[in-house]
Amino acid sequence: MGRHPDRRAAASPESIFTDGGNGFRIKLLYGVRYTDMCAYRAVRRDTLLALGMPELTYGWNLEMQMRVARAGLRMLELPVPYHCRIGGEFKVAGNLRGSIKAEARIIATFARVAMEPTPGRAA
């Protein structure tokens, strides 16, 4: 999994705050520490399919990290260079409406995955 070496240099305060909160909640639930919600992932296809990920929008990164942690799979964070955008506009972090929409979806994803029964355990 990718990890931005210094997000403060290129990420919005909202993004840094959200990632920190999500990482903290994952640590509380599963005992696994993530430093970033970076979008870069490298995973075997069979493993990805076995995770059963229905989320297709803003909560995808979070859902994958939660499911990997819950399954006890090995995850390695590696630094991935990250720079400020040179052109175009951010669809999410660049405006209030996009940020609110994304955060609502991320919160809903976290709640849905956190409330699912852990496979192999009685509900």
N, CA, C and O atoms as a GROMACS GRO file, in nm:
protein
  492
    1MET      N    1   0.084  -0.116   0.000
    1MET     CA    2   0.000   0.000   0.000
    1MET      C    3   0.089   0.123   0.000
    1MET      O    4   0.191   0.126   0.068
    2GLY      N    5   0.051   0.223  -0.075
    2GLY     CA    6   0.126   0.346  -0.080
    2GLY      C    7   0.106   0.429   0.046
    2GLY      O    8   0.002   0.422   0.110
    3ARG      N    9   0.206   0.507   0.079
    3ARG     CA   10   0.199   0.600   0.192
    3ARG      C   11   0.270   0.727   0.148
    3ARG      O   12   0.383   0.721   0.099
    4HIS      N   13   0.205   0.840   0.164
    4HIS     CA   14   0.268   0.966   0.128
    4HIS      C   15   0.370   1.002   0.237
    4HIS      O   16   0.332   1.014   0.354
    5PRO      N   17   0.498   1.018   0.201
    5PRO     CA   18   0.600   1.048   0.301
    5PRO      C   19   0.573   1.175   0.381
    5PRO      O   20   0.596   1.178   0.502
    6ASP      N   21   0.523   1.280   0.315
    6ASP     CA   22   0.492   1.404   0.386
    6ASP      C   23   0.366   1.464   0.327
    6ASP      O   24   0.372   1.549   0.238
    7ARG      N   25   0.252   1.420   0.376
    7ARG     CA   26   0.124   1.466   0.324
    7ARG      C   27   0.102   1.614   0.347
    7ARG      O   28   0.035   1.680   0.268
    8ARG      N   29   0.158   1.667   0.454
    8ARG     CA   30   0.134   1.808   0.486
    8ARG      C   31   0.177   1.898   0.371
    8ARG      O   32   0.122   2.007   0.355
    9ALA      N   33   0.273   1.855   0.292
    9ALA     CA   34   0.323   1.937   0.182
    9ALA      C   35   0.226   1.943   0.065
    9ALA      O   36   0.232   2.037  -0.014
   10ALA      N   37   0.136   1.845   0.052
   10ALA     CA   38   0.053   1.840  -0.068
   10ALA      C   39  -0.096   1.816  -0.042
   10ALA      O   40  -0.176   1.831  -0.134
   11ALA      N   41  -0.134   1.779   0.080
   11ALA     CA   42  -0.275   1.745   0.106
   11ALA      C   43  -0.345   1.859   0.180
   11ALA      O   44  -0.283   1.940   0.248
   12SER      N   45  -0.477   1.862   0.164
   12SER     CA   46  -0.556   1.963   0.233
   12SER      C   47  -0.568   1.927   0.381
   12SER      O   48  -0.556   1.810   0.418
   13PRO      N   49  -0.591   2.026   0.466
   13PRO     CA   50  -0.609   1.998   0.609
   13PRO      C   51  -0.725   1.901   0.635
   13PRO      O   52  -0.717   1.817   0.725
   14GLU      N   53  -0.833   1.911   0.555
   14GLU     CA   54  -0.947   1.821   0.572
   14GLU      C   55  -0.907   1.677   0.546
   14GLU      O   56  -0.947   1.585   0.618
   15SER      N   57  -0.828   1.658   0.442
   15SER     CA   58  -0.783   1.524   0.406
   15SER      C   59  -0.693   1.465   0.514
   15SER      O   60  -0.706   1.348   0.549
   16ILE      N   61  -0.602   1.545   0.565
   16ILE     CA   62  -0.512   1.498   0.670
   16ILE      C   63  -0.592   1.462   0.796
   16ILE      O   64  -0.565   1.359   0.859
   17PHE      N   65  -0.690   1.546   0.832
   17PHE     CA   66  -0.773   1.521   0.949
   17PHE      C   67  -0.854   1.392   0.933
   17PHE      O   68  -0.861   1.310   1.024
   18THR      N   69  -0.916   1.376   0.816
   18THR     CA   70  -0.998   1.257   0.789
   18THR      C   71  -0.913   1.130   0.794
   18THR      O   72  -0.953   1.032   0.856
   19ASP      N   73  -0.798   1.133   0.728
   19ASP     CA   74  -0.710   1.015   0.729
   19ASP      C   75  -0.665   0.979   0.870
   19ASP      O   76  -0.662   0.861   0.906
   20GLY      N   77  -0.630   1.079   0.948
   20GLY     CA   78  -0.587   1.054   1.086
   20GLY      C   79  -0.698   0.992   1.168
   20GLY      O   80  -0.674   0.899   1.245
   21GLY      N   81  -0.819   1.043   1.153
   21GLY     CA   82  -0.934   0.988   1.226
   21GLY      C   83  -0.965   0.846   1.185
   21GLY      O   84  -0.992   0.761   1.270
   22ASN      N   85  -0.961   0.819   1.055
   22ASN     CA   86  -0.988   0.684   1.007
   22ASN      C   87  -0.881   0.587   1.055
   22ASN      O   88  -0.912   0.475   1.097
   23GLY      N   89  -0.756   0.629   1.049
   23GLY     CA   90  -0.647   0.544   1.098
   23GLY      C   91  -0.662   0.512   1.246
   23GLY      O   92  -0.639   0.399   1.288
   24PHE      N   93  -0.701   0.611   1.325
   24PHE     CA   94  -0.721   0.593   1.469
   24PHE      C   95  -0.834   0.492   1.495
   24PHE      O   96  -0.820   0.404   1.579
   25ARG      N   97  -0.945   0.507   1.424
   25ARG     CA   98  -1.059   0.416   1.444
   25ARG      C   99  -1.025   0.272   1.401
   25ARG      O  100  -1.070   0.177   1.465
   26ILE      N  101  -0.948   0.256   1.294
   26ILE     CA  102  -0.907   0.122   1.252
   26ILE      C  103  -0.818   0.060   1.358
   26ILE      O  104  -0.829  -0.059   1.387
   27LYS      N  105  -0.730   0.139   1.416
   27LYS     CA  106  -0.643   0.088   1.523
   27LYS      C  107  -0.727   0.044   1.643
   27LYS      O  108  -0.700  -0.061   1.702
   28LEU      N  109  -0.828   0.121   1.679
   28LEU     CA  110  -0.915   0.084   1.791
   28LEU      C  111  -0.991  -0.046   1.763
   28LEU      O  112  -1.001  -0.133   1.850
   29LEU      N  113  -1.043  -0.060   1.642
   29LEU     CA  114  -1.122  -0.178   1.607
   29LEU      C  115  -1.039  -0.304   1.586
   29LEU      O  116  -1.075  -0.411   1.634
   30TYR      N  117  -0.929  -0.290   1.514
   30TYR     CA  118  -0.855  -0.408   1.468
   30TYR      C  119  -0.712  -0.417   1.519
   30TYR      O  120  -0.645  -0.519   1.498
   31GLY      N  121  -0.663  -0.313   1.587
   31GLY     CA  122  -0.527  -0.315   1.639
   31GLY      C  123  -0.420  -0.298   1.533
   31GLY      O  124  -0.304  -0.332   1.556
   32VAL      N  125  -0.457  -0.247   1.417
   32VAL     CA  126  -0.363  -0.228   1.306
   32VAL      C  127  -0.346  -0.079   1.284
   32VAL      O  128  -0.443  -0.004   1.284
   33ARG      N  129  -0.223  -0.036   1.265
   33ARG     CA  130  -0.195   0.107   1.246
   33ARG      C  131  -0.166   0.137   1.099
   33ARG      O  132  -0.076   0.079   1.039
   34TYR      N  133  -0.243   0.230   1.045
   34TYR     CA  134  -0.218   0.283   0.911
   34TYR      C  135  -0.184   0.430   0.926
   34TYR      O  136  -0.245   0.500   1.008
   35THR      N  137  -0.090   0.478   0.849
   35THR     CA  138  -0.054   0.618   0.858
   35THR      C  139  -0.121   0.702   0.751
   35THR      O  140  -0.118   0.825   0.759
   36ASP      N  141  -0.181   0.639   0.652
   36ASP     CA  142  -0.234   0.714   0.539
   36ASP      C  143  -0.348   0.635   0.474
   36ASP      O  144  -0.355   0.513   0.488
   37MET      N  145  -0.434   0.705   0.403
   37MET     CA  146  -0.540   0.641   0.325
   37MET      C  147  -0.509   0.659   0.177
   37MET      O  148  -0.600   0.680   0.096
   38CYS      N  149  -0.384   0.650   0.142
   38CYS     CA  150  -0.338   0.667   0.005
   38CYS      C  151  -0.414   0.572  -0.090
   38CYS      O  152  -0.447   0.460  -0.053
   39ALA      N  153  -0.440   0.619  -0.210
   39ALA     CA  154  -0.518   0.540  -0.306
   39ALA      C  155  -0.438   0.430  -0.375
   39ALA      O  156  -0.498   0.343  -0.438
   40TYR      N  157  -0.308   0.431  -0.365
   40TYR     CA  158  -0.228   0.330  -0.435
   40TYR      C  159  -0.231   0.197  -0.359
   40TYR      O  160  -0.201   0.192  -0.240
   41ARG      N  161  -0.268   0.090  -0.430
   41ARG     CA  162  -0.272  -0.044  -0.371
   41ARG      C  163  -0.213  -0.143  -0.471
   41ARG      O  164  -0.232  -0.129  -0.592
   42ALA      N  165  -0.142  -0.241  -0.420
   42ALA     CA  166  -0.097  -0.354  -0.500
   42ALA      C  167  -0.141  -0.478  -0.424
   42ALA      O  168  -0.096  -0.502  -0.312
   43VAL      N  169  -0.229  -0.556  -0.485
   43VAL     CA  170  -0.286  -0.672  -0.417
   43VAL      C  171  -0.312  -0.780  -0.520
   43VAL      O  172  -0.347  -0.752  -0.635
   44ARG      N  173  -0.296  -0.904  -0.479
   44ARG     CA  174  -0.326  -1.015  -0.571
   44ARG      C  175  -0.475  -1.017  -0.601
   44ARG      O  176  -0.558  -0.988  -0.514
   45ARG      N  177  -0.509  -1.051  -0.722
   45ARG     CA  178  -0.648  -1.050  -0.766
   45ARG      C  179  -0.734  -1.142  -0.680
   45ARG      O  180  -0.844  -1.104  -0.640
   46ASP      N  181  -0.686  -1.263  -0.651
   46ASP     CA  182  -0.766  -1.357  -0.572
   46ASP      C  183  -0.792  -1.302  -0.431
   46ASP      O  184  -0.899  -1.323  -0.375
   47THR      N  185  -0.694  -1.232  -0.375
   47THR     CA  186  -0.711  -1.172  -0.243
   47THR      C  187  -0.814  -1.060  -0.248
   47THR      O  188  -0.901  -1.051  -0.161
   48LEU      N  189  -0.805  -0.976  -0.350
   48LEU     CA  190  -0.901  -0.867  -0.365
   48LEU      C  191  -1.043  -0.920  -0.378
   48LEU      O  192  -1.134  -0.869  -0.314
   49LEU      N  193  -1.062  -1.021  -0.460
   49LEU     CA  194  -1.195  -1.078  -0.479
   49LEU      C  195  -1.247  -1.142  -0.351
   49LEU      O  196  -1.366  -1.134  -0.321
   50ALA      N  197  -1.158  -1.205  -0.275
   50ALA     CA  198  -1.198  -1.269  -0.149
   50ALA      C  199  -1.242  -1.168  -0.044
   50ALA      O  200  -1.318  -1.202   0.047
   51LEU      N  201  -1.195  -1.044  -0.055
   51LEU     CA  202  -1.235  -0.942   0.042
   51LEU      C  203  -1.382  -0.903   0.027
   51LEU      O  204  -1.442  -0.854   0.122
   52GLY      N  205  -1.440  -0.924  -0.090
   52GLY     CA  206  -1.581  -0.895  -0.112
   52GLY      C  207  -1.613  -0.749  -0.089
   52GLY      O  208  -1.686  -0.715   0.004
   53MET      N  209  -1.559  -0.663  -0.172
   53MET     CA  210  -1.574  -0.519  -0.152
   53MET      C  211  -1.684  -0.459  -0.239
   53MET      O  212  -1.664  -0.444  -0.360
   54PRO      N  213  -1.799  -0.425  -0.180
   54PRO     CA  214  -1.906  -0.366  -0.259
   54PRO      C  215  -1.891  -0.215  -0.283
   54PRO      O  216  -1.951  -0.161  -0.376
   55GLU      N  217  -1.811  -0.147  -0.201
   55GLU     CA  218  -1.798  -0.001  -0.211
   55GLU      C  219  -1.726   0.037  -0.340
   55GLU      O  220  -1.617  -0.013  -0.368
   56LEU      N  221  -1.787   0.126  -0.418
   56LEU     CA  222  -1.728   0.168  -0.544
   56LEU      C  223  -1.698   0.318  -0.548
   56LEU      O  224  -1.651   0.368  -0.651
   57THR      N  225  -1.723   0.389  -0.438
   57THR     CA  226  -1.704   0.534  -0.442
   57THR      C  227  -1.595   0.577  -0.343
   57THR      O  228  -1.493   0.510  -0.330
   58TYR      N  229  -1.617   0.686  -0.274
   58TYR     CA  230  -1.515   0.748  -0.189
   58TYR      C  231  -1.468   0.661  -0.074
   58TYR      O  232  -1.358   0.683  -0.023
   59GLY      N  233  -1.546   0.565  -0.030
   59GLY     CA  234  -1.509   0.481   0.083
   59GLY      C  235  -1.427   0.359   0.047
   59GLY      O  236  -1.395   0.278   0.135
   60TRP      N  237  -1.392   0.344  -0.080
   60TRP     CA  238  -1.322   0.223  -0.126
   60TRP      C  239  -1.190   0.201  -0.052
   60TRP      O  240  -1.164   0.090  -0.006
   61ASN      N  241  -1.108   0.304  -0.041
   61ASN     CA  242  -0.979   0.290   0.027
   61ASN      C  243  -0.997   0.244   0.171
   61ASN      O  244  -0.930   0.153   0.218
   62LEU      N  245  -1.089   0.310   0.240
   62LEU     CA  246  -1.114   0.278   0.379
   62LEU      C  247  -1.167   0.136   0.393
   62LEU      O  248  -1.123   0.061   0.480
   63GLU      N  249  -1.262   0.098   0.308
   63GLU     CA  250  -1.317  -0.037   0.316
   63GLU      C  251  -1.208  -0.143   0.297
   63GLU      O  252  -1.205  -0.242   0.370
   64MET      N  253  -1.119  -0.121   0.200
   64MET     CA  254  -1.013  -0.219   0.178
   64MET      C  255  -0.924  -0.230   0.301
   64MET      O  256  -0.890  -0.341   0.343
   65GLN      N  257  -0.885  -0.119   0.360
   65GLN     CA  258  -0.798  -0.124   0.476
   65GLN      C  259  -0.866  -0.192   0.594
   65GLN      O  260  -0.802  -0.266   0.668
   66MET      N  261  -0.994  -0.168   0.612
   66MET     CA  262  -1.067  -0.232   0.722
   66MET      C  263  -1.078  -0.383   0.699
   66MET      O  264  -1.056  -0.461   0.791
   67ARG      N  265  -1.112  -0.422   0.578
   67ARG     CA  266  -1.126  -0.566   0.549
   67ARG      C  267  -0.993  -0.640   0.558
   67ARG      O  268  -0.988  -0.754   0.605
   68VAL      N  269  -0.887  -0.578   0.513
   68VAL     CA  270  -0.754  -0.638   0.523
   68VAL      C  271  -0.716  -0.655   0.669
   68VAL      O  272  -0.665  -0.760   0.709
   69ALA      N  273  -0.739  -0.552   0.750
   69ALA     CA  274  -0.706  -0.558   0.893
   69ALA      C  275  -0.789  -0.665   0.963
   69ALA      O  276  -0.736  -0.744   1.041
   70ARG      N  277  -0.918  -0.668   0.935
   70ARG     CA  278  -1.007  -0.766   0.998
   70ARG      C  279  -0.969  -0.909   0.960
   70ARG      O  280  -0.980  -1.000   1.042
   71ALA      N  281  -0.926  -0.929   0.836
   71ALA     CA  282  -0.888  -1.063   0.789
   71ALA      C  283  -0.750  -1.105   0.839
   71ALA      O  284  -0.711  -1.220   0.824
   72GLY      N  285  -0.676  -1.010   0.898
   72GLY     CA  286  -0.543  -1.043   0.947
   72GLY      C  287  -0.441  -1.059   0.836
   72GLY      O  288  -0.338  -1.126   0.854
   73LEU      N  289  -0.468  -0.998   0.720
   73LEU     CA  290  -0.376  -1.008   0.608
   73LEU      C  291  -0.257  -0.915   0.630
   73LEU      O  292  -0.267  -0.815   0.701
   74ARG      N  293  -0.147  -0.949   0.570
   74ARG     CA  294  -0.026  -0.868   0.581
   74ARG      C  295  -0.038  -0.746   0.491
   74ARG      O  296  -0.076  -0.757   0.375
   75MET      N  297  -0.006  -0.629   0.546
   75MET     CA  298  -0.011  -0.504   0.472
   75MET      C  299   0.119  -0.430   0.496
   75MET      O  300   0.165  -0.421   0.610
   76LEU      N  301   0.177  -0.379   0.392
   76LEU     CA  302   0.301  -0.305   0.402
   76LEU      C  303   0.281  -0.168   0.341
   76LEU      O  304   0.239  -0.156   0.226
   77GLU      N  305   0.311  -0.064   0.418
   77GLU     CA  306   0.304   0.071   0.366
   77GLU      C  307   0.442   0.110   0.313
   77GLU      O  308   0.543   0.098   0.383
   78LEU      N  309   0.445   0.157   0.190
   78LEU     CA  310   0.569   0.202   0.127
   78LEU      C  311   0.552   0.347   0.084
   78LEU      O  312   0.446   0.386   0.036
   79PRO      N  313   0.658   0.429   0.101
   79PRO     CA  314   0.646   0.569   0.059
   79PRO      C  315   0.627   0.582  -0.092
   79PRO      O  316   0.698   0.518  -0.170
   80VAL      N  317   0.532   0.665  -0.131
   80VAL     CA  318   0.505   0.693  -0.271
   80VAL      C  319   0.513   0.844  -0.288
   80VAL      O  320   0.443   0.917  -0.217
   81PRO      N  321   0.595   0.893  -0.380
   81PRO     CA  322   0.606   1.038  -0.398
   81PRO      C  323   0.470   1.101  -0.427
   81PRO      O  324   0.389   1.045  -0.501
   82TYR      N  325   0.446   1.215  -0.369
   82TYR     CA  326   0.318   1.284  -0.382
   82TYR      C  327   0.346   1.433  -0.388
   82TYR      O  328   0.413   1.488  -0.301
   83HIS      N  329   0.294   1.498  -0.489
   83HIS     CA  330   0.321   1.641  -0.507
   83HIS      C  331   0.190   1.716  -0.528
   83HIS      O  332   0.088   1.656  -0.561
   84CYS      N  333   0.195   1.845  -0.507
   84CYS     CA  334   0.078   1.928  -0.532
   84CYS      C  335   0.037   1.915  -0.678
   84CYS      O  336   0.121   1.902  -0.767
   85ARG      N  337  -0.091   1.920  -0.701
   85ARG     CA  338  -0.145   1.913  -0.836
   85ARG      C  339  -0.100   2.036  -0.915
   85ARG      O  340  -0.099   2.148  -0.863
   86ILE      N  341  -0.063   2.014  -1.041
   86ILE     CA  342  -0.015   2.125  -1.124
   86ILE      C  343  -0.129   2.187  -1.203
   86ILE      O  344  -0.128   2.308  -1.227
   87GLY      N  345  -0.226   2.108  -1.243
   87GLY     CA  346  -0.337   2.160  -1.322
   87GLY      C  347  -0.467   2.090  -1.288
   87GLY      O  348  -0.468   1.988  -1.218
   88GLY      N  349  -0.575   2.144  -1.336
   88GLY     CA  350  -0.705   2.084  -1.311
   88GLY      C  351  -0.756   2.117  -1.171
   88GLY      O  352  -0.696   2.196  -1.098
   89GLU      N  353  -0.869   2.055  -1.136
   89GLU     CA  354  -0.930   2.080  -1.007
   89GLU      C  355  -0.954   1.949  -0.933
   89GLU      O  356  -0.981   1.846  -0.995
   90PHE      N  357  -0.943   1.954  -0.802
   90PHE     CA  358  -0.979   1.839  -0.720
   90PHE      C  359  -1.130   1.825  -0.720
   90PHE      O  360  -1.201   1.924  -0.704
   91LYS      N  361  -1.180   1.703  -0.739
   91LYS     CA  362  -1.324   1.680  -0.736
   91LYS      C  363  -1.377   1.678  -0.594
   91LYS      O  364  -1.495   1.705  -0.571
   92VAL      N  365  -1.291   1.645  -0.498
   92VAL     CA  366  -1.336   1.632  -0.360
   92VAL      C  367  -1.279   1.741  -0.272
   92VAL      O  368  -1.353   1.826  -0.223
   93ALA      N  369  -1.149   1.739  -0.252
   93ALA     CA  370  -1.086   1.831  -0.156
   93ALA      C  371  -1.088   1.976  -0.203
   93ALA      O  372  -1.060   2.066  -0.124
   94GLY      N  373  -1.119   2.000  -0.329
   94GLY     CA  374  -1.115   2.136  -0.381
   94GLY      C  375  -1.240   2.217  -0.355
   94GLY      O  376  -1.240   2.338  -0.378
   95ASN      N  377  -1.347   2.155  -0.306
   95ASN     CA  378  -1.467   2.232  -0.280
   95ASN      C  379  -1.545   2.173  -0.163
   95ASN      O  380  -1.534   2.054  -0.134
   96LEU      N  381  -1.624   2.256  -0.098
   96LEU     CA  382  -1.697   2.216   0.022
   96LEU      C  383  -1.800   2.107  -0.008
   96LEU      O  384  -1.812   2.011   0.068
   97ARG      N  385  -1.873   2.121  -0.117
   97ARG     CA  386  -1.976   2.022  -0.151
   97ARG      C  387  -1.914   1.883  -0.172
   97ARG      O  388  -1.966   1.783  -0.122
   98GLY      N  389  -1.804   1.878  -0.246
   98GLY     CA  390  -1.737   1.751  -0.271
   98GLY      C  391  -1.682   1.690  -0.144
   98GLY      O  392  -1.690   1.569  -0.124
   99SER      N  393  -1.628   1.774  -0.057
   99SER     CA  394  -1.573   1.726   0.070
   99SER      C  395  -1.682   1.667   0.159
   99SER      O  396  -1.664   1.562   0.220
  100ILE      N  397  -1.796   1.735   0.166
  100ILE     CA  398  -1.908   1.687   0.249
  100ILE      C  399  -1.962   1.556   0.194
  100ILE      O  400  -1.988   1.462   0.270
  101LYS      N  401  -1.980   1.550   0.065
  101LYS     CA  402  -2.030   1.428   0.000
  101LYS      C  403  -1.936   1.310   0.025
  101LYS      O  404  -1.981   1.201   0.061
  102ALA      N  405  -1.807   1.332   0.007
  102ALA     CA  406  -1.709   1.225   0.028
  102ALA      C  407  -1.705   1.182   0.174
  102ALA      O  408  -1.703   1.063   0.203
  103GLU      N  409  -1.704   1.277   0.266
  103GLU     CA  410  -1.698   1.244   0.408
  103GLU      C  411  -1.821   1.166   0.452
  103GLU      O  412  -1.810   1.074   0.533
  104ALA      N  413  -1.938   1.202   0.402
  104ALA     CA  414  -2.060   1.128   0.437
  104ALA      C  415  -2.049   0.982   0.390
  104ALA      O  416  -2.088   0.890   0.461
  105ARG      N  417  -1.997   0.964   0.271
  105ARG     CA  418  -1.981   0.828   0.217
  105ARG      C  419  -1.876   0.750   0.295
  105ARG      O  420  -1.894   0.630   0.318
  106ILE      N  421  -1.770   0.815   0.335
  106ILE     CA  422  -1.664   0.750   0.413
  106ILE      C  423  -1.717   0.708   0.550
  106ILE      O  424  -1.689   0.597   0.596
  107ILE      N  425  -1.793   0.794   0.615
  107ILE     CA  426  -1.853   0.761   0.746
  107ILE      C  427  -1.949   0.644   0.732
  107ILE      O  428  -1.948   0.552   0.814
  108ALA      N  429  -2.032   0.647   0.628
  108ALA     CA  430  -2.127   0.536   0.606
  108ALA      C  431  -2.053   0.405   0.579
  108ALA      O  432  -2.094   0.300   0.628
  109THR      N  433  -1.946   0.411   0.503
  109THR     CA  434  -1.866   0.290   0.475
  109THR      C  435  -1.804   0.237   0.603
  109THR      O  436  -1.808   0.116   0.628
  110PHE      N  437  -1.747   0.326   0.683
  110PHE     CA  438  -1.685   0.282   0.808
  110PHE      C  439  -1.788   0.212   0.897
  110PHE      O  440  -1.762   0.104   0.949
  111ALA      N  441  -1.904   0.274   0.913
  111ALA     CA  442  -2.009   0.216   0.998
  111ALA      C  443  -2.055   0.081   0.944
  111ALA      O  444  -2.071  -0.014   1.021
  112ARG      N  445  -2.076   0.071   0.814
  112ARG     CA  446  -2.124  -0.055   0.754
  112ARG      C  447  -2.023  -0.168   0.775
  112ARG      O  448  -2.061  -0.277   0.817
  113VAL      N  449  -1.897  -0.142   0.745
  113VAL     CA  450  -1.795  -0.247   0.758
  113VAL      C  451  -1.771  -0.281   0.904
  113VAL      O  452  -1.754  -0.399   0.938
  114ALA      N  453  -1.768  -0.181   0.991
  114ALA     CA  454  -1.744  -0.206   1.134
  114ALA      C  455  -1.854  -0.290   1.197
  114ALA      O  456  -1.828  -0.366   1.290
  115MET      N  457  -1.977  -0.277   1.148
  115MET     CA  458  -2.090  -0.351   1.207
  115MET      C  459  -2.110  -0.489   1.147
  115MET      O  460  -2.190  -0.567   1.199
  116GLU      N  461  -2.039  -0.520   1.039
  116GLU     CA  462  -2.050  -0.654   0.980
  116GLU      C  463  -1.992  -0.757   1.075
  116GLU      O  464  -1.892  -0.730   1.142
  117PRO      N  465  -2.051  -0.874   1.082
  117PRO     CA  466  -1.991  -0.978   1.166
  117PRO      C  467  -1.858  -1.023   1.107
  117PRO      O  468  -1.842  -1.029   0.985
  118THR      N  469  -1.764  -1.053   1.195
  118THR     CA  470  -1.634  -1.102   1.151
  118THR      C  471  -1.650  -1.244   1.101
  118THR      O  472  -1.704  -1.328   1.173
  119PRO      N  473  -1.603  -1.274   0.980
  119PRO     CA  474  -1.614  -1.410   0.928
  119PRO      C  475  -1.548  -1.511   1.023
  119PRO      O  476  -1.439  -1.486   1.075
  120GLY      N  477  -1.615  -1.621   1.046
  120GLY     CA  478  -1.560  -1.725   1.133
  120GLY      C  479  -1.597  -1.710   1.279
  120GLY      O  480  -1.564  -1.796   1.360
  121ARG      N  481  -1.666  -1.601   1.313
  121ARG     CA  482  -1.710  -1.579   1.450
  121ARG      C  483  -1.860  -1.574   1.456
  121ARG      O  484  -1.925  -1.525   1.364
  122ALA      N  485  -1.916  -1.623   1.563
  122ALA     CA  486  -2.060  -1.619   1.580
  122ALA      C  487  -2.105  -1.475   1.598
  122ALA      O  488  -2.038  -1.398   1.668
  123ALA      N  489  -2.216  -1.438   1.537
  123ALA     CA  490  -2.265  -1.300   1.547
  123ALA      C  491  -2.335  -1.276   1.677
  123ALA      O  492  -2.382  -1.165   1.702
   0.00000   0.00000   0.00000
